[in-house]
């Protein structure tokens, strides 16, 4: 399948041609080769030293020694073979290319060249999505993760004639994959299937493997099984930790994708490969279209880099490598898209880019969530009374998208990719900001109302909070409202002979806030025309079964169900405990008001003791108040 470009602007076209001419220039190639040779032969010459600009002298020396050692071992068949194989690809490849950032321009890769055809009732060629999946076998990576679980459940419930669902599962803590699968299928998410269609669960088959291993760690017999039977692949395995080490992030998000594509090339009847990326992989630009943008580095060179540089040197290089992106997650996801474009060849591929994935809207039931990632952790801390202030532009769009919306889009995208053959690699920005936006202040308001209406058991304080863009003021509030009470509570816990924990919780919250702050203080415009066009190719019945129209979200009701969801599924608190929790919340409210009153009085008393004029005013006020009180008859 050739990957033709969607329309790009004349400016982008010109810049793209210039970059291609520069890449083809012999002078540029020779310069590039000399830098690489200088670096790998152990001599950090002036032409190569700039690659490590910003590192300490000791770090450069360590990189020098590591490069020499890695090159030497590579020449003898050791760990540096990846570098040698990269260099053998010709003058355009090499580590120097990886470390020389290129301009981010739209690649000639993807998008629609013709509009989607709207659904017509008289279209005899239309295949309903459920019918399309009948008799098919599906392979899923990341099936034990948040999104993967919802995908498995939805396929089993809404595509009842599906043949098999193969899940790539890694043995974990001595637990075999079969045991992990049993644990997965016993989760509350699959309760309705266990009750109504228990036989459907037998269609889920574990495949032992590891996304970080060669050939995904899958045995030859299982590889043969997948290549023979699978026609749809969903790739959602990824590390979503924002502060992940570069080496592991590259291994999972990039190498894992590359190894999966290699397996897909061997599948005899593959009709669709759906790769799950993120809308924020291009967060270095404010307007993001449904195209693949040129990455800052050659993905293969970054892979070579993590293979021969020591991890401590990689950690020091990471900030310069990721550039304007905030973390290794968005960086490696951007590179993975470009690598997929290059490696896919004639495979039928589509990419789904969700924004901030949150609790389910409706399926399998409203408010389901199984982790504290992203806003969930912060709203949970708010509900506990532990979180009161953060850096956030309250009028910016909070691009949140429910997990079942994303899953329904993925299923429909696979259907579309398989049934309407195209020469284009299609990308779907799965976001809410364009068609049903909610700003951060509204989200916080709805969340605050809901956590007070449906309080958690054991809430430590009355939930309140503010969004600020004044960093010194926010820091002061963090000290006074987060850490000072945390240390006081831990001192009380030690005195009572209990284990202190509040400071540790506040440190975790501060780390989570730091990761989210980048996204809460910036705003993006994600074009979602492909998603909207895909929606209208579905029949009315399929639109009701596989809902991904974000305009159906009513944010106030959704946030309330979100709060009830993490109360039940994360904190394991039953609805029957709500009456007692509400009584406690009323007591906390009056305690909170009393505390504010005491704080005001103490502040006034402090100021009064420092000023005779204020002292006189206060005395006069008390005298007048006492005189007025005496005028009341019953006193």
VEXDOLUM-745981 format. One line per field, with one value per residue (C-alpha): residue number from 1; residue in one letter; x negated, y, z negated. Coordinates in pm, 1 decimal. Example, Ala and Ser with C-alpha at 12.3 -4.5 7.8 and 13.67 -1.06 7.14 Angstrom:
BEGIN
i: (1;2);
aa: (A;S);
x: (-1230.0;-1367.0);
y: (-450.0;-106.0);
z: (-780.0;-714.0);
***
This chain:
BEGIN
i: (1;2;3;4;5;6;7;8;9;10;11;12;13;14;15;16;17;18;19;20;21;22;23;24;25;26;27;28;29;30;31;32;33;34;35;36;37;38;39;40;41;42;43;44;45;46;47;48;49;50;51;52;53;54;55;56;57;58;59;60;61;62;63;64;65;66;67;68;69;70;71;72;73;74;75;76;77;78;79;80;81;82;83;84;85;86;87;88;89;90;91;92;93;94;95;96;97;98;99;100;101;102;103;104;105;106;107;108;109;110;111;112;113;114;115;116;117;118;119;120;121;122;123;124;125;126;127;128;129;130;131;132;133;134;135;136;137;138;139;140;141;142;143;144;145;146;147;148;149;150;151;152;153;154;155;156;157;158;159;160;161;162;163;164;165;166;167;168;169;170;171;172;173;174;175;176;177;178;179;180;181;182;183;184;185;186;187;188;189;190;191;192;193;194;195;196;197;198;199;200;201;202;203;204;205;206;207;208;209;210;211;212;213;214;215;216;217;218;219;220;221;222;223;224;225;226;227;228;229;230;231;232;233;234;235;236;237;238;239;240;241;242;243;244;245;246;247;248;249;250;251;252;253;254;255;256;257;258;259;260;261;262;263;264;265;266;267;268;269;270;271;272;273;274;275;276;277;278;279;280;281;282;283;284;285;286;287;288;289;290;291;292;293;294;295;296;297;298;299;300;301;302;303;304;305;306;307;308;309;310;311;312;313;314;315;316;317;318;319;320;321;322;323;324;325;326;327;328;329;330;331;332;333;334;335;336;337;338;339;340;341;342;343;344;345;346;347;348;349;350;351;352;353;354;355;356;357;358;359;360;361;362;363;364;365;366;367;368;369;370;371;372;373;374;375;376;377;378;379;380;381;382;383;384;385;386;387;388;389;390;391;392;393;394;395;396;397;398;399;400;401;402;403;404;405;406;407;408;409;410;411;412;413;414;415;416;417;418;419;420;421;422;423;424;425;426;427;428;429;430;431;432;433;434;435;436;437;438;439;440;441;442;443;444;445;446;447;448;449;450;451;452;453;454;455;456;457;458;459;460;461;462;463;464;465;466;467;468;469;470;471;472;473;474;475;476;477;478;479;480;481;482;483;484;485;486;487;488;489;490;491;492;493;494;495;496;497;498;499;500;501;502;503;504;505;506;507;508;509;510;511;512;513;514;515;516;517;518;519;520;521;522;523;524;525;526;527;528;529;530;531;532;533;534;535;536;537;538;539;540;541;542;543;544;545;546;547;548;549;550;551;552;553;554;555;556;557;558;559;560;561;562;563;564;565;566;567;568;569;570;571;572;573;574;575;576;577;578;579;580;581;582;583;584;585;586;587;588;589;590;591;592;593;594;595;596;597;598;599;600;601;602;603;604;605;606;607;608;609;610;611;612;613;614;615;616;617;618;619;620;621;622;623;624;625;626;627;628;629;630;631;632;633;634;635);
aa: (X;X;X;X;X;X;X;X;X;X;X;X;X;X;X;X;X;X;X;X;X;X;X;X;X;X;X;X;X;X;X;X;X;X;X;X;X;X;X;X;X;X;X;X;X;X;X;X;X;X;X;X;X;X;X;X;X;X;X;X;X;X;X;X;X;X;X;X;X;X;X;X;X;X;X;X;X;X;X;X;X;X;X;X;X;X;X;X;X;X;X;X;X;X;X;X;X;X;X;X;X;X;X;X;X;X;X;X;X;X;X;X;X;X;X;X;X;X;X;X;X;X;X;X;X;X;X;X;X;X;X;X;X;X;X;X;X;X;X;X;X;X;X;X;X;X;X;X;X;X;X;X;X;X;X;X;X;X;X;X;X;X;X;X;X;X;X;X;X;X;X;X;X;X;X;X;X;X;X;X;X;X;X;X;X;X;X;X;X;X;X;X;X;X;X;X;X;X;X;X;X;X;X;X;X;X;X;X;X;X;X;X;X;X;X;X;X;X;X;X;X;X;X;X;X;X;X;X;X;X;X;X;X;X;X;X;X;X;X;X;X;X;X;X;X;X;X;X;X;X;X;X;X;X;X;X;X;X;X;X;X;X;X;X;X;X;X;X;X;X;X;X;X;X;X;X;X;X;X;X;X;X;X;X;X;X;X;X;X;X;X;X;X;X;X;X;X;X;X;X;X;X;X;X;X;X;X;X;X;X;X;X;X;X;X;X;X;X;X;X;X;X;X;X;X;X;X;X;X;X;X;X;X;X;X;X;X;X;X;X;X;X;X;X;X;X;X;X;X;X;X;X;X;X;X;X;X;X;X;X;X;X;X;X;X;X;X;X;X;X;X;X;X;X;X;X;X;X;X;X;X;X;X;X;X;X;X;X;X;X;X;X;X;X;X;X;X;X;X;X;X;X;X;X;X;X;X;X;X;X;X;X;X;X;X;X;X;X;X;X;X;X;X;X;X;X;X;X;X;X;X;X;X;X;X;X;X;X;X;X;X;X;X;X;X;X;X;X;X;X;X;X;X;X;X;X;X;X;X;X;X;X;X;X;X;X;X;X;X;X;X;X;X;X;X;X;X;X;X;X;X;X;X;X;X;X;X;X;X;X;X;X;X;X;X;X;X;X;X;X;X;X;X;X;X;X;X;X;X;X;X;X;X;X;X;X;X;X;X;X;X;X;X;X;X;X;X;X;X;X;X;X;X;X;X;X;X;X;X;X;X;X;X;X;X;X;X;X;X;X;X;X;X;X;X;X;X;X;X;X;X;X;X;X;X;X;X;X;X;X;X;X;X;X;X;X;X;X;X;X;X;X;X;X;X;X;X;X;X;X;X;X;X;X;X;X;X;X;X;X;X;X;X;X;X;X;X;X;X;X;X;X;X;X;X;X;X;X;X;X;X;X;X;X;X;X;X;X;X;X;X;X;X;X;X);
x: (0.0;-150.7;-113.9;-13.9;9.1;320.7;315.0;35.3;-9.6;-228.6;-463.9;-496.2;-549.9;-832.1;-1002.5;-968.8;-1135.4;-1418.2;-1476.6;-1482.0;-1735.5;-1954.3;-1931.3;-2041.1;-2332.0;-2669.4;-2828.8;-2567.8;-2612.0;-2991.3;-2967.9;-2723.3;-2952.9;-3254.6;-3068.3;-2950.2;-3295.3;-3453.8;-3209.6;-3226.0;-3603.6;-3642.7;-3748.9;-3503.6;-3624.9;-3484.6;-3238.9;-3099.2;-3129.7;-2830.3;-2609.1;-2666.5;-2636.9;-2496.0;-2648.5;-2913.2;-3278.5;-3259.2;-2952.7;-3126.1;-3424.7;-3199.3;-3019.8;-3359.5;-3469.0;-3132.0;-3127.6;-3477.9;-3392.6;-3062.2;-3220.3;-3499.0;-3262.5;-3037.9;-3324.7;-3382.7;-3019.4;-2912.5;-2643.0;-2736.6;-2621.1;-2309.7;-2527.2;-2725.9;-2411.2;-2273.1;-2590.4;-2591.6;-2264.6;-2444.7;-2559.9;-2212.5;-2191.7;-2403.6;-2391.2;-2469.1;-2136.8;-1959.4;-2118.1;-2054.3;-1697.3;-1497.5;-1212.6;-869.1;-685.2;-400.1;-528.7;-379.1;-212.3;151.0;496.2;789.3;766.9;1140.9;1426.1;1588.4;1906.2;2199.6;2405.7;2692.2;2978.8;2985.8;2615.3;2619.2;2242.5;2261.7;2141.3;2247.4;1954.6;2074.3;2114.5;1770.7;1604.3;1799.2;1565.0;1254.3;967.3;817.7;475.0;440.2;129.6;182.6;496.6;442.9;421.1;695.9;794.7;721.1;969.1;1248.9;1161.9;1181.5;1512.0;1666.7;1565.1;1708.9;2034.3;2105.9;1947.7;2085.1;1979.1;1612.2;1398.7;1108.1;932.7;562.4;409.2;35.9;-25.5;-356.0;-421.9;-438.9;-579.2;-589.1;-225.3;-159.1;32.9;332.2;360.9;332.2;606.3;835.1;773.4;850.6;1178.1;1288.1;1266.4;1589.6;1564.5;1669.3;1948.8;2234.9;2062.7;2002.5;2368.3;2531.4;2281.0;2026.9;1929.8;1801.2;1514.8;1369.8;1288.1;1012.7;683.6;357.8;37.3;-269.6;-509.6;-677.0;-666.0;-1027.7;-1167.2;-1285.4;-993.5;-773.1;-885.3;-626.5;-707.6;-740.4;-423.3;-221.7;-366.1;-255.9;91.6;124.3;-8.3;236.3;554.9;543.8;696.0;727.4;455.2;492.9;164.0;224.4;-74.4;-282.8;-441.7;-230.1;-452.0;-547.1;-872.8;-983.1;-1353.0;-1430.3;-1575.8;-1264.5;-1030.7;-1208.2;-1212.6;-838.3;-688.9;-920.5;-1093.8;-774.2;-587.7;-860.6;-856.2;-477.8;-487.9;-742.1;-497.9;-208.9;-400.5;-391.1;-14.9;152.4;491.2;431.8;702.6;631.5;363.4;478.0;196.8;286.8;79.1;158.6;286.3;1.2;-277.1;-286.7;-250.8;-536.5;-280.9;52.4;250.1;238.6;389.2;454.5;118.1;-220.1;-470.9;-842.9;-1010.9;-1307.6;-1530.6;-1549.1;-1376.4;-1630.7;-1912.5;-1746.4;-1711.6;-2082.4;-2162.6;-1990.0;-2166.0;-2522.0;-2511.0;-2508.7;-2182.2;-2330.9;-2456.7;-2117.9;-1949.5;-2167.4;-2103.5;-1728.0;-1627.4;-1816.6;-1677.8;-1311.2;-1344.9;-1015.4;-823.2;-762.7;-851.5;-980.0;-625.2;-521.9;-870.1;-878.0;-515.8;-595.8;-893.8;-685.5;-433.6;-704.6;-864.4;-528.0;-486.9;-826.8;-796.9;-431.2;-490.7;-167.9;-2.0;351.1;275.9;461.2;356.0;589.0;469.3;672.8;617.4;650.0;833.2;1063.3;1340.8;1605.1;1908.3;2152.9;1982.8;1977.9;2114.0;2077.5;1774.1;1558.0;1188.4;908.3;612.7;514.0;342.2;396.4;687.5;824.8;547.5;582.2;962.0;927.1;682.4;923.8;1204.1;988.5;919.9;548.8;523.9;611.9;402.3;222.0;84.6;353.9;500.7;864.1;1000.5;806.9;977.2;939.4;933.9;1070.4;1215.9;1398.3;1228.8;1530.8;1544.4;1184.2;1248.9;1557.0;1356.4;1077.1;1322.6;1487.1;1148.2;1046.9;1377.4;1325.1;961.4;1053.5;1371.5;1270.6;924.0;722.9;376.0;370.5;255.8;546.1;510.2;794.1;751.0;991.4;1056.2;1338.1;1190.9;1333.3;1687.0;1772.9;1515.2;1497.4;1251.4;1054.8;1254.9;1579.4;1426.0;1301.6;1639.9;1827.2;1572.6;1594.1;1973.3;1966.6;1706.9;1907.5;2231.6;2081.6;1797.2;1536.8;1522.2;1246.3;1222.0;956.0;1080.1;1354.2;1274.0;1181.0;929.1;809.6;648.5;370.1;122.1;-86.5;-371.3;-500.1;-145.2;-81.6;-405.6;-311.8;31.1;-126.1;-343.6;-62.7;222.6;45.5;-283.0;-238.4;82.7;-81.5;-378.4;-147.4;70.1;-235.9;-368.1;-31.6;-42.5;-389.1;-277.0;17.8;-210.9;-76.9;-266.1;-290.6;-186.5;-46.7;-379.4;-451.9;-108.4;-169.2;-502.2;-326.1;-56.5;-322.7;-490.1;-157.7;-81.4;-422.3;-350.2;-4.8;-102.5;-241.2;95.1;298.9;113.7;123.7;391.8;403.2;637.4;669.5;833.5;1074.3;1227.2;1144.7;1324.9;1631.9;1631.5;1600.8;1901.8;2127.3;2018.8;2181.7;2543.2;2771.0;2772.5;2392.7;2374.6;2588.2;2383.2;2037.7;2076.5;1786.3;1976.1;1832.7;2123.5;2327.1;2125.8;2305.9;2010.2;2184.9;2347.7;2031.7;1811.0;2061.9;2053.2;1674.1;1656.7;1897.2;1688.5;1353.1;1529.9;1655.9;1385.2;1068.4;1156.3;1386.5;1657.4;2015.9;2311.5;2456.4;2182.6;2284.4;2528.2;2264.2;2002.2;2236.7;2285.0;1908.2;1883.1;2125.1;1908.5;1596.5;1770.5;1838.0;1488.0;1348.9;1549.8;1446.0;1082.1;1107.3;1267.2;995.0;728.7;878.1;899.9;544.4;420.0;611.4;482.6;125.8;166.7;339.2;50.2;-185.0;24.4;171.0;415.6;556.0;571.8;778.9;1011.5;1063.4;1139.9;1388.8;1555.8;1595.3;1736.8;1996.6;2088.9;2140.5;2357.7;2577.1;2611.1;2739.4;3022.5;3169.4;3456.1;3391.3;3028.5);
y: (0.0;329.5;607.7;917.3;1260.3;1445.8;1811.8;2012.3;2384.7;2544.7;2661.1;2309.3;2174.1;2420.0;2350.0;1977.2;2003.8;2210.7;1955.8;1676.2;1867.5;1921.6;1553.4;1459.3;1704.4;1519.6;1790.8;1741.0;1364.9;1386.9;1621.4;1387.7;1088.1;1266.0;1355.6;999.5;853.7;1100.0;1011.6;634.6;614.6;753.4;1107.7;1379.2;1630.6;1978.9;1858.6;1594.5;1768.7;1994.9;1686.4;1664.1;2037.2;2109.2;1807.0;1839.1;1773.0;1448.3;1339.9;1409.6;1210.9;921.9;938.1;938.9;625.5;455.2;527.9;387.8;76.2;17.8;61.8;-177.2;-447.6;-393.5;-457.1;-791.0;-894.4;-753.0;-511.2;-244.8;-446.0;-231.5;74.5;-103.1;-223.0;130.8;272.0;6.9;148.1;424.7;782.0;910.9;692.5;709.0;839.5;1193.4;1211.4;1104.9;1386.1;1656.9;1781.4;1832.6;2072.4;1934.2;1931.4;1715.7;1404.8;1274.2;996.7;995.3;1145.0;1122.8;1221.3;1188.1;1249.4;964.8;831.9;883.3;579.4;507.7;280.7;134.5;41.0;-335.9;-353.6;-220.9;-473.5;-404.8;-390.5;-683.3;-894.5;-790.0;-936.5;-1264.2;-1559.3;-1342.8;-1380.0;-1070.4;-1018.0;-751.2;-616.2;-426.7;-628.6;-627.5;-248.0;6.9;44.4;-317.0;-451.8;-233.8;-341.1;-712.0;-669.3;-464.4;-709.6;-1003.4;-824.5;-641.6;-883.1;-1213.7;-1417.6;-1325.6;-1640.6;-1578.4;-1293.8;-1357.4;-1149.5;-1092.4;-1141.8;-1126.6;-1369.1;-1150.8;-1213.1;-1585.3;-1585.3;-1778.1;-1614.7;-1842.8;-1728.1;-1364.1;-1417.7;-1574.6;-1277.6;-1040.1;-1207.5;-1212.5;-832.7;-632.9;-512.8;-858.2;-912.7;-880.0;-1119.2;-1373.4;-1351.6;-1335.3;-1487.0;-1692.3;-1899.6;-1586.7;-1562.2;-1890.4;-1711.8;-1515.2;-1702.7;-1595.3;-1572.0;-1573.4;-1298.5;-971.7;-652.5;-577.7;-906.8;-1009.9;-1139.1;-1013.4;-1316.5;-1530.7;-1896.8;-2024.9;-2231.7;-1932.9;-1714.5;-1969.5;-1976.4;-1597.5;-1575.5;-1841.7;-1721.0;-1349.5;-1087.8;-784.9;-650.4;-384.1;-251.7;-65.5;-188.5;107.5;257.6;559.2;677.1;1035.1;1009.8;676.4;630.4;689.7;341.5;159.6;403.0;343.9;-31.7;-55.6;223.3;198.9;-138.8;-310.6;-149.7;-246.3;-609.0;-623.3;-488.8;-757.1;-1018.5;-857.0;-883.3;-1261.0;-1277.7;-1439.7;-1271.6;-943.8;-689.1;-415.3;-307.1;-36.1;140.8;340.4;656.8;980.7;1318.5;1474.5;1308.2;1637.5;1861.0;2076.7;2238.8;2396.0;2293.3;1918.1;1769.6;1404.7;1358.1;1222.5;1498.8;1468.1;1354.0;1540.4;1234.6;917.9;650.4;382.8;604.5;664.0;286.0;248.5;520.5;345.7;22.3;150.9;443.1;370.4;454.7;727.0;911.0;862.6;1016.7;1326.4;1344.9;1295.0;1661.7;1767.1;1478.9;1532.0;1907.4;2095.0;1782.6;1741.2;1374.0;1055.2;925.6;1188.7;1181.4;806.0;799.5;1055.6;850.9;530.6;682.4;769.9;428.2;263.0;465.2;345.5;-19.5;-83.1;-115.3;-246.7;-334.7;-194.8;40.5;313.0;517.2;626.5;920.5;971.1;1276.3;1235.7;905.4;898.0;681.8;522.6;717.3;426.9;93.8;-155.8;72.2;442.1;563.2;250.4;320.2;100.4;336.5;669.2;802.4;1157.8;1360.7;1059.9;1070.3;1443.4;1437.9;1147.1;1351.3;1644.1;1417.1;1305.3;1667.2;1632.8;1847.2;2217.3;2409.3;2360.1;2550.1;2549.8;2793.0;2763.2;2891.0;2640.1;2331.8;2012.5;1761.2;1460.1;1159.9;863.0;527.2;360.6;639.4;556.7;181.6;216.7;434.4;174.2;-102.4;111.0;219.5;-145.5;-214.2;83.8;-4.3;-360.6;-297.9;13.3;-49.5;269.7;381.1;608.2;546.7;706.1;884.5;955.9;1227.3;1104.9;1422.7;1634.6;1984.4;2073.6;1935.1;1925.4;2125.1;2162.3;2403.2;2317.7;2551.0;2375.0;2032.6;2132.2;2288.9;1972.0;1755.6;1968.6;1949.5;1572.7;1486.6;1688.0;1521.8;1171.5;1193.5;926.8;738.1;864.3;1203.5;1402.5;1753.2;1941.7;1945.3;2287.5;2404.2;2672.4;2685.9;2942.3;3074.2;3263.6;3026.0;3195.7;3214.0;2851.6;2741.1;2928.6;2763.5;2420.6;2472.5;2604.4;2380.5;2060.2;2001.2;2188.4;1996.3;1673.7;1710.0;1799.0;1492.8;1267.5;1405.4;1327.1;977.4;912.4;1036.3;794.7;509.8;485.5;478.8;824.5;837.0;1179.4;1338.4;1041.8;1083.0;1455.2;1381.1;1144.9;1404.4;1668.9;1435.9;1370.5;1743.1;1811.2;1562.2;1707.3;2073.7;2092.9;1985.1;2203.4;2523.7;2485.1;2440.0;2253.8;2235.8;1874.8;1842.8;1546.5;1555.1;1189.1;1083.4;1287.1;1155.9;796.4;848.6;921.7;611.5;399.3;293.6;441.8;104.5;82.2;438.0;332.1;18.8;168.2;518.7;756.5;1079.1;1301.7;1542.7;1292.5;1368.4;1579.0;1688.1;1757.5;1413.9;1246.4;1395.5;1288.9;929.0;958.4;1041.0;760.2;528.6;584.0;575.1;224.2;73.1;230.8;292.8;-13.0;183.0;70.7;307.2;198.7;396.7;728.3;843.2;817.1;978.4;1271.5;1324.0;1331.5;1579.7;1816.3;1803.7;1870.2;2167.2;2334.2;2249.7;2405.3;2725.4;2739.3;2698.3;2985.7;3203.8;3120.7;3189.3;3531.6;3614.5;3504.5;3706.5;4009.5;3958.7;3940.2;4259.6;4432.9;4355.3;4522.8;4841.6;5070.8;5216.7;4871.3;4791.9;5103.8;5022.6;4668.8;4791.4;5044.1;4776.1;4545.3;4824.3;4916.2;4553.3;4504.1;4815.5;4696.2;4355.5;4509.7;4672.6;4333.2;4273.2;3909.3;3987.3);
z: (0.0;101.5;-148.0;45.1;-106.3;-197.0;-96.0;-252.6;-228.4;31.6;-243.9;-383.7;-34.3;32.0;-300.5;-240.0;102.1;-46.8;-322.1;-63.5;148.8;-154.6;-244.8;108.0;112.9;129.8;-81.2;-351.5;-341.1;-362.1;-658.9;-822.9;-769.7;-911.2;-1230.8;-1281.0;-1214.2;-1454.3;-1728.4;-1686.4;-1644.7;-1994.0;-1911.6;-2008.2;-1752.7;-1719.1;-1457.5;-1693.9;-2028.7;-1956.5;-1961.9;-2335.0;-2396.7;-2739.4;-2913.4;-3181.3;-3102.1;-3293.2;-3098.5;-2767.5;-2882.9;-2981.8;-2646.9;-2472.5;-2657.9;-2612.5;-2240.1;-2197.6;-2399.4;-2219.5;-1877.5;-1966.7;-2094.3;-1791.6;-1557.5;-1723.1;-1705.6;-2043.8;-2154.5;-1900.9;-1600.9;-1583.0;-1517.0;-1248.0;-1073.1;-1081.3;-927.7;-658.4;-530.4;-348.0;-408.9;-488.4;-798.4;-1111.2;-1463.4;-1354.6;-1170.3;-1486.3;-1677.8;-1419.0;-1459.7;-1143.5;-1082.9;-1161.9;-830.5;-707.5;-537.6;-214.0;-401.9;-478.8;-489.8;-253.4;107.6;156.8;-86.9;-275.0;-124.2;-360.0;-450.4;-214.0;-312.5;38.9;34.7;81.5;26.4;-327.7;-586.8;-947.2;-1186.2;-1395.0;-1083.8;-959.3;-1268.9;-1242.4;-1200.1;-1235.6;-1480.2;-1640.5;-1797.0;-2068.1;-2236.5;-2559.7;-2623.9;-3001.2;-3013.9;-3070.3;-2705.8;-2615.2;-2870.7;-2735.3;-2379.3;-2465.1;-2648.9;-2368.5;-2095.7;-2289.3;-2371.9;-2045.0;-1795.6;-1926.8;-1623.7;-1650.7;-1637.8;-1876.4;-2053.0;-2107.2;-2386.3;-2418.5;-2791.8;-2975.6;-3261.3;-3570.3;-3919.3;-3863.9;-3747.7;-3427.3;-3143.0;-3193.3;-3554.1;-3447.7;-3188.8;-3450.2;-3677.5;-3391.6;-3298.2;-3663.5;-3681.9;-3737.2;-3376.8;-3248.9;-3502.1;-3252.6;-3009.4;-3286.9;-3376.7;-3031.2;-2784.2;-2979.6;-2673.6;-2498.4;-2747.6;-2620.0;-2293.2;-2466.5;-2426.3;-2593.5;-2391.3;-2612.9;-2511.6;-2597.8;-2393.3;-2496.1;-2363.8;-2018.9;-1808.0;-2095.3;-2297.7;-2116.0;-2054.9;-1697.9;-1727.2;-1852.1;-1578.4;-1321.2;-1476.7;-1461.5;-1105.2;-993.3;-1164.2;-1252.5;-1020.1;-1255.8;-1486.8;-1755.7;-1890.9;-2216.8;-2419.1;-2537.8;-2841.3;-2930.3;-3216.1;-3140.9;-3335.4;-3187.9;-3111.4;-2744.0;-2694.3;-2816.6;-2642.4;-2309.8;-2366.4;-2430.3;-2218.6;-1917.8;-1908.0;-2019.0;-1728.8;-1483.5;-1597.2;-1571.0;-1214.8;-1125.1;-1254.5;-1065.1;-738.2;-783.1;-846.6;-549.1;-574.6;-756.7;-673.4;-928.7;-1174.0;-1417.1;-1598.3;-1910.6;-1937.8;-2122.6;-2007.2;-2205.8;-2007.4;-1814.2;-2118.9;-1991.9;-1755.0;-1846.2;-1537.0;-1477.6;-1162.9;-1087.2;-919.5;-1024.4;-1081.9;-1018.2;-1340.6;-1488.5;-1439.9;-1235.4;-1449.5;-1355.7;-1476.7;-1812.4;-1847.4;-1770.2;-2020.1;-2310.4;-2217.6;-2252.6;-2496.9;-2873.7;-3044.7;-3264.5;-2956.6;-2789.3;-3092.1;-3056.8;-2681.2;-2712.5;-2768.8;-2454.5;-2251.5;-2335.3;-2268.5;-2307.4;-2401.1;-2774.6;-2817.3;-2659.7;-2606.8;-2351.8;-2197.1;-2132.7;-2019.4;-1748.3;-1633.4;-1640.0;-1397.4;-1150.0;-1189.6;-1129.1;-810.3;-690.9;-797.7;-705.9;-332.4;-179.8;-512.4;-569.0;-859.2;-1048.3;-1350.3;-1629.9;-1839.3;-2157.9;-2376.5;-2757.4;-2808.9;-3110.5;-3259.5;-3039.2;-2924.0;-2900.6;-2830.1;-2977.0;-3247.6;-3317.5;-3508.5;-3487.3;-3548.2;-3680.1;-3735.0;-3889.1;-3576.2;-3452.1;-3592.1;-3783.1;-4041.8;-4094.8;-4123.9;-4369.2;-4577.5;-4560.8;-4684.0;-4977.5;-5071.8;-4995.1;-4683.3;-4667.4;-4415.2;-4082.8;-3787.3;-3520.0;-3267.8;-3366.3;-3033.5;-2820.8;-2678.3;-2878.7;-2593.0;-2779.9;-2598.7;-2758.2;-2704.6;-2540.1;-2279.3;-2183.7;-2172.5;-1952.2;-1713.8;-1700.7;-1615.2;-1345.8;-1207.4;-1162.7;-985.9;-756.1;-681.6;-586.4;-387.2;-193.6;-58.0;-26.9;70.1;-233.7;-588.9;-773.0;-1103.9;-1345.6;-1612.2;-1879.8;-2076.4;-2217.2;-2194.7;-1853.3;-1868.9;-2240.5;-2438.7;-2814.3;-2976.3;-3289.1;-3513.8;-3415.8;-3470.8;-3817.5;-3903.7;-3806.0;-3987.6;-4303.3;-4304.8;-4253.4;-4519.7;-4772.1;-4666.8;-4659.7;-4914.9;-4974.9;-5301.1;-5527.5;-5359.7;-5548.4;-5473.4;-5294.7;-4918.5;-4784.2;-4527.5;-4289.5;-3945.8;-3918.5;-3664.4;-3921.4;-4006.5;-4325.6;-4464.3;-4368.3;-4535.8;-4854.1;-4855.4;-4802.5;-5108.5;-5327.5;-5208.2;-5102.9;-5281.6;-5610.6;-5701.7;-5574.5;-5809.7;-6100.8;-6038.4;-6015.4;-6346.2;-6506.9;-6353.9;-6502.0;-6845.4;-6830.0;-6729.6;-6374.9;-6046.7;-5884.0;-5520.5;-5429.0;-5329.6;-5102.6;-4940.9;-4888.7;-4720.1;-4478.3;-4410.8;-4343.8;-4093.5;-3916.8;-3906.3;-3755.7;-3474.4;-3402.1;-3433.2;-3079.4;-2936.6;-3173.6;-3087.6;-2708.2;-2446.1;-2116.0;-1820.7;-1707.3;-1367.1;-1370.3;-1022.7;-955.8;-1272.7;-1186.4;-829.4;-948.9;-1173.7;-877.0;-686.6;-958.3;-947.6;-1215.3;-1393.7;-1399.6;-1527.7;-1822.5;-1892.6;-1836.4;-1974.8;-1914.4;-1851.2;-2126.4;-2094.2;-2295.9;-2608.6;-2869.4;-3077.2;-3407.8;-3412.8;-3283.0;-3556.9;-3823.7;-3694.7;-3672.4;-4045.2;-4134.6;-3917.8;-4084.8;-4422.4;-4346.0;-4126.1;-4266.1;-4630.4;-4649.5;-4831.2;-4792.7;-4735.1;-5071.4;-5249.1;-5091.3;-5366.3;-5641.1;-5412.9;-5349.0;-5722.4;-5763.3;-5474.8;-5654.6;-5966.9;-5757.3;-5596.3;-5932.1;-6051.1;-5733.0;-5786.7;-6152.3;-6053.2;-5808.7;-6077.0;-6328.5;-6066.4;-5995.2;-6366.6;-6433.6;-6137.3;-6259.3;-6611.4;-6481.9;-6280.4;-6569.6;-6802.8;-6556.9;-6512.1;-6781.4;-6529.4;-6443.8;-6815.8;-6879.5;-6589.0;-6719.7;-7073.2;-6939.8;-6730.8;-7030.1;-7247.2;-6984.4;-6929.6;-7303.5;-7329.7;-7040.4;-7197.8;-7519.9;-7325.3;-7239.2;-7490.0;-7572.7;-7658.7);
***
